[in-house]
């Protein structure tokens, strides 16, 4: 079960690298962060949790900023 969460997180991360629009990359990255955070929580890995909380916060900030500025690249 735990390993499956890691595989799903990895697959979503890989899918993010296939996108060319930055907006799509940010959305996919945010989803992968949620899976990585779950994986980190299941294994008790604070470094994985902290890094992905940080990345998720940054991606959300950038998505909100893009929406306000009207820039969806």
N, C-alpha and C positions, 0 to 999 in steps of 0.2 A: 504493500500500500504506500509506504513512505517513498520507496524507490520510484513508484509510478508518478508521484507528484513531482519528483526531480526530473523524470523523463519528459513530463508534460511541460514543465518550466523550460527545459532545454529546447524542446521543439518550438515553443512559442517564441523564445529568444531568437532561434534560427530563422523563423518566419519573418521576424522583424527586420533582419538583415537583407531580406529579399525585396523589401519595399523601397520605392524611390521617392515617394512623397514624405517629407519630414513629419507632417501631421499624422500620417498613418504609422510611421515609425514610433512616434511618441505614444500613440494609443496602444499599439501592440507591446511596446516596452512597459507601459503601465500594467497591462494584464500580466505580463511575464513576471513583473515585480511581485504581484500578489501571490503567484504560485511559488516564487522563490522565498517569499516571507513565510508562507505556509510550510514549505520544506524546512526552512531554518527553525521554525517553531517546533515542528514534529521531531527534529533531531537535537533541539536545544543548542543551536549554533548562533550565538548573539552577533557574530561578525556578519553572517549572511543576512540576518534580520535588519541590522542597523544599516548596512549598505543599501539594501533594497528599499527600506523606508526612505532613505535619503534620495535615492534615484526617483522613486515614485513621487515624492514631494516636488522635486525639480521638474519632472515631466508634467505634473498637474499645473504647477506655476506657469510653465512655458505654454501649455495648452490654453490656459485662461488668458495669458498675455496675447497669444496669437488671435484668440477670438475677439478680444477688445480692440486690437489693432487692425483686425480684418485681414490678417496675413495667414493664409492656409497654403503652405507650399508643399 
